[in-house]
Amino acid sequence: MKEIVQHLPRLRRYARALTGDSAACEDLVQDTVERALARAELFRPGSRLDAWLLSVMHNLFVSQMRRDALLPQADDDSTAAETPVRGTESDGLEVRDLDRALAQLPPWQREVLLLISLEEFSYEEAAHILGVPVGTVMSRLARGRERLRAILDGRVAPPAASHLKVIK
């Protein structure tokens, strides 16, 4: 499975978009590669390796989210400084706003948006990666795009800072 190496940039890009954190991204990529190598016999020759790897990553990410759901999460804006920018200050702000808006989407909408828009998978391929019907992909994509527009247009309030405590 030496072919995995050529897919590392795509895995990193997708993991970064899912996690929003460079350390968590690298951990997810490493876990994905480890699992893929350990279960290489499950890969069907003739199918797309990148789709299979992203499917493995998706399953790991969902498992990690379920596991971490009970743990308190710190709100860390340190990743905003790492966001790649095109060169102007306004471009950097737009990228940061998009990154924050994506983070506000439910994971199931964010995953579909990233697979279709960023990774350019077809609806069928995204459905296979996520293990859902094509109609579900289409529905999540439409709802995700609308919610993303609403967030970016300011029609949806940002999530409340639930980790802040009122001190009297």
C-alpha positions as CSV (number, residue, x, y, z in Angstrom):
1,M,0.0,0.0,0.0
2,K,2.8,2.4,-0.9
3,E,0.2,4.3,-2.9
4,I,-1.1,5.8,0.3
5,V,1.8,8.3,0.3
6,Q,0.5,10.1,-2.8
7,H,-2.9,10.7,-1.1
8,L,-1.4,12.3,2.1
9,P,-2.0,15.9,0.9
10,R,-5.6,15.2,0.2
11,L,-6.0,13.4,3.6
12,R,-4.3,16.3,5.4
13,R,-6.5,18.9,3.6
14,Y,-9.7,17.0,4.5
15,A,-8.6,16.3,8.0
16,R,-7.7,20.0,8.6
17,A,-11.1,21.1,7.3
18,L,-12.8,18.6,9.5
19,T,-10.9,19.2,12.7
20,G,-10.0,22.9,12.3
21,D,-6.8,22.2,14.2
22,S,-3.3,21.4,12.9
23,A,-2.4,19.0,15.7
24,A,-5.8,17.2,15.6
25,C,-5.4,17.1,11.8
26,E,-2.1,15.3,11.9
27,D,-3.4,12.9,14.5
28,L,-6.4,12.0,12.3
29,V,-4.2,11.5,9.3
30,Q,-1.8,9.3,11.2
31,D,-4.7,7.3,12.7
32,T,-6.2,6.9,9.2
33,V,-3.0,5.6,7.7
34,E,-2.4,3.2,10.6
35,R,-5.9,1.8,10.3
36,A,-5.7,1.6,6.5
37,L,-2.4,-0.3,6.7
38,A,-3.7,-2.6,9.4
39,R,-6.9,-3.4,7.4
40,A,-5.4,-3.3,3.9
41,E,-7.1,-6.6,3.1
42,L,-10.5,-4.7,3.2
43,F,-9.5,-2.5,0.2
44,R,-11.1,-3.8,-3.0
45,P,-8.6,-3.7,-5.9
46,G,-10.0,-1.7,-8.8
47,S,-11.8,0.8,-6.5
48,R,-10.5,4.3,-5.7
49,L,-7.9,4.2,-2.9
50,D,-8.5,7.9,-2.1
51,A,-12.2,7.3,-1.6
52,W,-11.5,4.3,0.6
53,L,-9.0,6.3,2.7
54,L,-11.4,9.2,3.1
55,S,-14.1,6.7,4.2
56,V,-11.7,5.3,6.8
57,M,-10.9,8.9,7.9
58,H,-14.6,9.7,8.1
59,N,-15.4,6.7,10.3
60,L,-12.4,7.5,12.6
61,F,-13.6,11.2,12.9
62,V,-17.1,10.2,13.7
63,S,-15.9,7.8,16.3
64,Q,-13.6,10.4,17.9
65,M,-16.5,12.9,17.9
66,R,-18.7,10.5,19.7
67,R,-15.9,9.7,22.2
68,D,-15.1,13.3,22.8
69,A,-18.7,14.5,23.0
70,L,-18.7,14.2,26.8
71,L,-15.4,16.1,27.2
72,P,-15.4,19.9,27.6
73,Q,-13.9,21.6,24.6
74,A,-11.8,24.8,24.9
75,D,-12.5,27.6,22.4
76,D,-9.1,28.2,20.8
77,D,-8.6,30.8,18.1
78,S,-4.9,30.0,17.6
79,T,-5.7,28.1,14.4
80,A,-7.0,31.3,12.7
81,A,-3.5,32.5,12.4
82,E,-2.5,29.4,10.5
83,T,-5.2,29.8,7.8
84,P,-3.6,30.2,4.4
85,V,-4.3,33.5,2.8
86,R,-4.0,34.9,-0.8
87,G,-2.2,38.1,0.1
88,T,-4.4,41.0,1.1
89,E,-5.8,41.7,4.5
90,S,-9.4,41.5,3.3
91,D,-8.8,38.1,1.7
92,G,-7.3,36.8,5.0
93,L,-10.4,38.0,6.8
94,E,-12.7,36.3,4.3
95,V,-10.8,33.0,4.7
96,R,-11.0,33.3,8.5
97,D,-14.7,34.0,8.3
98,L,-15.3,31.1,6.0
99,D,-13.2,28.8,8.3
100,R,-15.3,29.9,11.4
101,A,-18.6,29.6,9.5
102,L,-17.6,26.0,8.4
103,A,-16.8,25.2,12.0
104,Q,-20.4,26.3,13.0
105,L,-22.0,23.8,10.6
106,P,-23.1,20.4,12.0
107,P,-20.4,17.8,11.2
108,W,-22.7,15.9,8.7
109,Q,-23.2,19.1,6.6
110,R,-19.6,20.1,6.8
111,E,-18.3,16.7,5.7
112,V,-20.6,16.7,2.6
113,L,-19.7,20.3,1.7
114,L,-16.0,19.5,2.0
115,L,-16.1,16.3,0.0
116,I,-18.2,17.8,-2.8
117,S,-16.8,21.4,-2.9
118,L,-13.2,21.0,-1.7
119,E,-12.3,17.5,-2.7
120,E,-14.5,17.5,-5.8
121,F,-16.0,14.0,-5.3
122,S,-19.3,13.2,-7.1
123,Y,-22.5,12.7,-5.1
124,E,-22.2,9.0,-5.5
125,E,-18.6,8.9,-4.3
126,A,-19.4,11.1,-1.3
127,A,-22.3,8.9,-0.4
128,H,-20.0,5.8,-0.5
129,I,-17.4,7.5,1.6
130,L,-20.0,8.6,4.2
131,G,-22.0,5.4,4.0
132,V,-25.3,7.2,3.3
133,P,-27.7,7.3,0.3
134,V,-27.1,9.8,-2.5
135,G,-30.3,11.6,-1.6
136,T,-29.0,12.2,1.9
137,V,-25.8,13.7,0.4
138,M,-27.8,16.0,-1.8
139,S,-30.1,17.0,1.1
140,R,-27.2,17.7,3.5
141,L,-25.3,19.6,0.8
142,A,-28.3,21.9,0.1
143,R,-28.9,22.5,3.8
144,G,-25.2,23.0,4.5
145,R,-24.9,25.5,1.7
146,E,-27.9,27.4,2.9
147,R,-26.8,27.4,6.5
148,L,-23.3,28.5,5.4
149,R,-24.8,31.4,3.4
150,A,-26.9,32.4,6.4
151,I,-23.9,32.3,8.8
152,L,-21.8,34.4,6.4
153,D,-24.6,36.9,5.8
154,G,-25.1,37.3,9.5
155,R,-28.6,35.8,9.5
156,V,-27.5,33.1,12.0
157,A,-26.2,34.2,15.4
158,P,-22.8,32.7,16.3
159,P,-22.9,29.9,18.9
160,A,-23.0,31.2,22.5
161,A,-19.8,31.0,24.4
162,S,-21.0,28.3,26.8
163,H,-17.6,27.8,28.4
164,L,-17.7,31.3,29.9
165,K,-18.7,31.6,33.5
166,V,-20.5,34.6,35.0
167,I,-18.6,35.9,38.0
168,K,-20.3,38.2,40.5
